[in-house]
Amino acid sequence: MKRLFTLGLALPLLFTGDLLACRYSVRDTGFVDLGEGSYRLILSGRDLGALPDLYRPLAATSIFEANMSFSVRQEPGMGEPTLTLESPDDQRLLINKGVALPTDALGAKALLESVATSLSRVEILDGSLNAFAAVVMVEGSRASDNTRVRNVLEAAIQEVSRMMSTMPKPVTTPPILVRITRERLAHERVALWGLGFDPDPAADPRVAIVFGRGRRLGSPLEGPLITQTAVQERLVIIGQDCECELDRAWMKGPVMPARWDALRQAQSARSLGFDPENPLVRTEISRIVLRGPGEGQRKRSPKAPLALGYSEIALDDLSAPAPEVPETSESAAPSTDSPATAPAQVQGNGSANRFEGLRRVLWAVTALASAMVLGLAALWWRRIGREHG
């Protein structure tokens, strides 16, 4: 009899537990290609001569495992030979042009390698793969500001490391700090540009938080906006469930241009417990990230609810979704949607609604089945009682 009662009470939990749980954390989503497209390395000009024959085979090996492609554009109306890197959202970075563009194999190979990888990008990717995340600090011109920001970042990292064991999917290694010194700025132009910074030197320190295979979380922070609270709150986001009520824009930051080789890919699959390149995984995480907040669900920024463990909600929020309000520069996550991704988002919303409807139907069916089990158990108990007088 007790077993029947236990079964009746447990059935709803057994069927709805898997539906309500999230298999992936925000950090996990950073290792998955969401289909934004790759960077384009373009050799262009009016008269390129032998440059295409020189650069094509070298690019095939240098950028083979980077998230970029190589192409040649040669038209009469163009100017001198130019090598340009274009982002998926059509931003451009000049790599080299004119007489400065190498015309020998050794020089061209070195230039292409500098586009595909660099010391700081290797350190960033190693950190985001083997640790919780990488906190990238670009030093400014004033030593006192650099010292202040470094102390702020180290304090935020230390605080988040204490919280990691309580996160939905803990990571053993805390975030790492990657410093790009002023002496290295000239060698890290591609990295800085890919993280959303002006590649030229700046007076104020700058900070970006990177997770997964080089995906930036939110917008960069600069100067006085770099506070322990701001950095800590953003780091906490990375440890949350990907299907919680966070604004999905936090998970759609750009992926910096860099080489992600087969060794890193295999290591990520082992450490995550799933293959990020699996088509089913990519489809599932793309649906989660691109669909946006659920129906009637507030977009949540990384404020006190995540960092401090509580939240406040107005009574009006119980009956209607909160209106959209402009986000401040400190906590705003950049909108990375483009015409290319808009249809995917619509499709993701449709999948989310179907999933929510299916979950409600299954819950109703299992609740009804549980009630029937309890009813039959009660009748059986009454019958036994009558037979034994």
C-alpha positions in Angstrom: 0.0 0.0 0.0 2.8 2.4 0.9 4.5 1.6 -2.3 1.4 2.6 -4.3 1.1 5.9 -2.5 4.8 6.6 -3.0 4.5 5.8 -6.7 1.5 8.1 -7.1 3.4 11.0 -5.5 6.6 10.4 -7.4 5.2 10.0 -10.9 4.9 13.8 -11.6 8.4 14.4 -10.4 9.8 11.5 -12.5 8.3 12.8 -15.7 8.6 16.6 -15.2 12.1 16.6 -13.6 13.9 16.0 -16.9 11.7 18.6 -18.6 12.4 21.3 -16.1 16.2 20.6 -15.7 18.8 22.2 -18.0 21.6 20.0 -19.2 23.9 22.9 -20.1 25.3 25.9 -18.3 26.0 29.3 -19.9 29.7 28.3 -20.0 28.7 25.2 -22.0 27.0 27.3 -24.7 30.2 29.1 -25.4 31.8 26.0 -26.9 29.0 25.6 -29.5 29.0 27.1 -33.0 25.7 29.0 -33.1 25.9 29.5 -36.9 26.9 33.2 -36.9 29.4 32.7 -39.7 33.1 33.0 -39.9 35.6 35.9 -40.4 36.7 36.6 -43.9 40.3 37.3 -44.8 40.2 39.2 -48.1 43.1 40.0 -50.5 41.8 42.8 -52.8 43.1 45.3 -55.2 43.2 46.5 -58.8 46.3 44.6 -59.9 47.3 41.8 -57.6 49.8 40.2 -59.9 51.2 37.0 -58.4 49.9 37.7 -54.9 46.8 35.4 -55.1 49.0 32.4 -56.1 51.3 33.2 -53.2 48.7 33.7 -50.5 46.1 31.1 -51.4 48.1 28.0 -50.5 49.7 29.6 -47.5 46.2 30.6 -46.1 45.0 27.1 -46.6 47.4 25.9 -44.0 47.6 29.0 -41.7 43.9 29.6 -41.2 42.7 26.1 -41.8 41.7 25.6 -38.1 40.7 29.2 -37.4 37.2 30.5 -37.7 37.9 32.4 -40.9 38.1 31.9 -44.7 40.3 33.3 -47.4 39.2 34.9 -50.7 40.5 37.2 -53.4 38.8 40.2 -54.9 40.3 41.8 -57.9 38.5 44.5 -59.8 39.6 47.4 -62.0 38.1 50.1 -59.8 40.0 49.0 -56.7 43.2 50.6 -55.4 46.5 49.1 -54.2 46.7 45.5 -52.9 45.1 45.2 -49.4 44.7 42.4 -46.9 41.6 43.0 -44.8 39.8 40.9 -42.1 36.0 41.2 -42.1 33.8 40.0 -39.2 30.4 38.2 -39.6 28.7 41.5 -39.0 30.8 43.2 -41.7 33.2 45.1 -39.5 36.6 45.5 -41.1 40.2 45.5 -39.8 43.1 46.5 -42.1 45.9 44.0 -41.8 48.3 45.3 -44.4 48.4 47.1 -47.7 50.6 48.4 -50.5 54.3 48.0 -50.4 54.1 46.8 -46.8 52.2 43.7 -47.9 54.8 40.8 -48.1 55.5 39.5 -51.5 57.7 36.6 -50.4 56.6 33.2 -48.9 58.3 33.7 -45.6 56.9 37.1 -44.9 53.4 36.2 -46.2 53.3 33.1 -44.0 54.3 35.1 -40.9 51.6 37.7 -41.7 48.9 35.0 -42.1 50.0 33.3 -38.9 49.6 36.6 -37.0 46.0 36.8 -38.2 45.1 33.3 -37.2 46.8 33.3 -33.7 48.9 35.2 -31.2 50.3 34.7 -27.7 47.4 36.4 -26.0 44.8 34.5 -27.9 46.5 31.2 -27.1 46.4 32.2 -23.4 42.8 33.3 -23.6 41.6 30.1 -25.3 43.6 27.9 -22.9 42.1 29.8 -20.0 38.5 29.6 -21.2 38.9 25.9 -22.0 40.7 24.7 -18.9 39.4 27.2 -16.4 36.0 28.8 -15.6 36.6 31.7 -17.9 39.3 34.2 -19.0 39.2 37.8 -17.8 41.1 39.9 -20.3 42.7 43.1 -19.2 44.1 45.5 -21.7 46.5 47.9 -20.0 46.1 51.7 -20.3 48.7 54.4 -20.3 48.6 55.2 -16.5 50.3 52.7 -14.2 48.1 53.7 -11.2 44.9 52.9 -13.2 46.4 49.6 -14.3 47.2 48.6 -10.7 43.7 49.6 -9.6 42.0 47.5 -12.3 44.2 44.6 -11.7 43.4 44.6 -8.0 39.7 44.8 -8.8 39.8 41.9 -11.2 41.8 39.7 -8.8 39.3 40.4 -6.0 36.4 39.6 -8.3 38.0 36.4 -9.4 38.8 35.4 -5.8 35.2 36.0 -4.8 33.7 34.0 -7.7 36.1 31.1 -7.0 34.4 30.8 -3.6 31.0 30.5 -5.2 31.9 28.1 -7.9 31.1 24.9 -6.0 27.5 26.1 -5.5 26.8 26.7 -9.2 24.6 24.3 -11.2 27.6 22.8 -13.1 30.8 23.5 -11.1 34.2 24.0 -12.7 37.2 23.2 -10.6 39.6 25.9 -11.9 38.7 29.5 -11.2 38.8 32.3 -13.8 42.2 33.3 -15.0 43.5 36.8 -15.6 45.1 37.5 -19.0 46.9 40.8 -19.2 47.7 42.4 -22.6 50.5 44.9 -21.8 51.1 48.0 -23.7 54.3 46.5 -25.1 52.2 43.7 -26.7 49.4 45.9 -28.2 51.0 46.0 -31.6 51.1 42.2 -31.8 47.5 41.8 -30.6 45.5 44.1 -32.9 43.4 41.2 -34.2 42.6 40.0 -30.7 41.7 43.5 -29.5 39.5 44.1 -32.5 37.8 40.7 -32.2 37.0 41.4 -28.6 35.3 44.7 -29.5 38.1 47.1 -28.6 39.8 49.8 -30.7 43.1 48.1 -31.5 45.0 51.4 -31.0 46.4 52.2 -27.5 44.0 53.9 -25.1 44.5 55.9 -21.9 42.1 53.8 -19.8 42.4 50.1 -19.0 39.8 47.9 -20.7 38.3 44.5 -19.8 36.5 41.8 -21.6 35.3 38.4 -20.2 35.7 35.4 -22.5 34.2 31.9 -22.2 33.9 28.8 -24.3 35.9 28.8 -27.5 36.5 32.6 -27.4 33.1 34.0 -27.0 32.8 37.4 -25.3 30.3 37.8 -22.5 28.4 41.1 -22.8 30.0 44.4 -23.8 33.5 45.4 -22.9 34.2 47.5 -19.8 36.4 50.6 -19.8 37.9 53.0 -17.2 35.6 53.7 -14.3 33.0 51.1 -15.4 35.5 48.4 -14.3 34.3 47.6 -10.7 34.5 44.5 -8.7 30.7 44.3 -8.6 30.4 44.6 -12.4 33.0 42.0 -13.1 31.8 39.6 -10.4 28.2 39.7 -11.6 29.2 38.9 -15.2 31.4 36.0 -14.1 28.5 34.6 -12.1 26.4 34.5 -15.2 28.8 32.0 -16.8 28.0 29.5 -14.1 24.2 29.7 -14.4 21.8 27.3 -16.2 21.4 28.3 -19.8 17.6 28.0 -19.6 17.2 30.3 -16.6 15.5 33.8 -17.0 18.7 35.5 -18.2 18.6 37.8 -21.2 19.9 35.5 -24.0 22.0 38.4 -25.4 24.6 37.6 -22.7 25.2 34.3 -24.5 25.4 35.7 -28.0 28.5 37.8 -27.8 31.0 37.6 -30.7 33.6 34.9 -30.9 37.1 36.3 -31.4 39.0 35.3 -34.5 41.4 32.6 -33.5 42.7 29.1 -34.2 40.7 26.4 -32.5 42.5 23.2 -33.4 41.4 19.5 -33.2 43.2 19.0 -30.0 41.3 21.7 -28.2 38.1 20.5 -29.7 38.7 16.9 -28.4 39.7 18.3 -25.0 36.5 20.4 -24.8 34.4 17.3 -25.5 36.1 15.3 -22.7 35.8 18.0 -20.1 32.2 19.0 -20.9 30.9 15.5 -21.1 29.3 16.1 -24.5 30.5 16.9 -28.0 29.9 20.6 -28.9 30.1 19.7 -32.6 27.4 17.1 -32.4 24.5 18.3 -34.6 21.9 17.4 -32.0 23.8 19.4 -29.4 24.2 22.4 -31.7 20.5 22.3 -32.5 19.4 22.1 -28.9 21.7 24.9 -27.7 21.0 27.1 -30.7 17.3 26.8 -29.8 17.9 27.7 -26.2 20.2 30.7 -27.0 18.4 32.1 -30.0 14.8 31.9 -28.7 15.1 34.7 -26.2 13.3 34.8 -22.8 10.3 32.6 -22.3 6.7 33.8 -22.5 5.9 36.3 -19.8 9.5 36.0 -18.6 11.6 39.1 -17.6 15.0 39.7 -19.1 17.3 39.6 -16.2 20.6 41.5 -16.1 23.5 40.3 -13.9 22.5 42.3 -10.8 21.9 41.2 -7.2 19.7 38.2 -7.9 22.7 36.2 -9.3 25.5 37.6 -7.3 23.9 37.8 -3.9 21.3 35.0 -4.1 18.0 36.9 -3.9 15.7 38.8 -6.2 13.0 41.5 -5.9 9.9 41.5 -8.1 7.2 44.1 -8.3 3.6 42.9 -7.8 2.7 44.2 -11.3 5.2 41.7 -12.7 3.0 38.8 -11.6 0.4 39.7 -14.1 2.3 41.2 -17.0 5.8 41.1 -18.5 8.0 44.0 -17.6 8.4 46.6 -20.3 11.7 46.9 -22.2 13.9 49.6 -20.7 17.3 50.9 -22.1 20.2 49.2 -20.4 23.1 51.1 -18.9 26.5 50.9 -20.4 27.8 49.1 -17.4 25.6 46.1 -17.5 24.2 46.2 -21.0 24.8 43.2 -23.2 25.2 44.1 -26.9 22.6 43.0 -29.3 24.4 40.7 -31.8 21.3 39.9 -33.8 21.6 40.6 -37.6 19.3 39.9 -40.6 21.1 36.6 -40.9 20.2 35.5 -37.4 16.7 36.9 -37.2 15.0 33.9 -38.9 16.8 31.5 -36.6 15.5 33.4 -33.6 11.9 33.2 -34.9 12.3 29.5 -35.4 13.8 29.1 -32.0 10.8 30.9 -30.4 8.4 28.5 -32.2 10.4 25.5 -30.9 10.3 26.9 -27.4 6.5 27.4 -27.5 6.1 23.8 -28.7 8.4 22.5 -26.0 6.5 24.5 -23.3 3.1 23.1 -24.6 4.4 19.5 -24.6 5.7 20.0 -21.1 2.3 21.2 -19.9 0.5 18.3 -21.6 2.9 15.7 -20.1 2.6 17.2 -16.7 -1.3 17.1 -16.9 -1.2 13.5 -18.1 1.1 12.4 -15.3 -0.8 14.3 -12.7 -4.0 12.6 -13.8 -2.4 9.2 -13.8 -1.1 9.8 -10.3 -4.6 10.8 -9.1 -6.0 7.6 -10.6 -3.4 5.5 -8.8 -4.2 7.2 -5.5 -7.9 6.7 -6.1 -7.5 3.0 -6.9 -5.3 2.7 -3.8 -7.9 4.3 -1.6 -10.7 2.0 -3.0 -8.5 -1.0 -2.4 -7.7 0.1 1.1 -11.5 0.5 1.9 -12.2 -2.9 0.5 -9.5 -4.6 2.6 -11.0 -2.7 5.6 -14.5 -4.1 5.0 -13.2 -7.6 4.5 -11.5 -7.6 7.8 -14.5 -6.1 9.6 
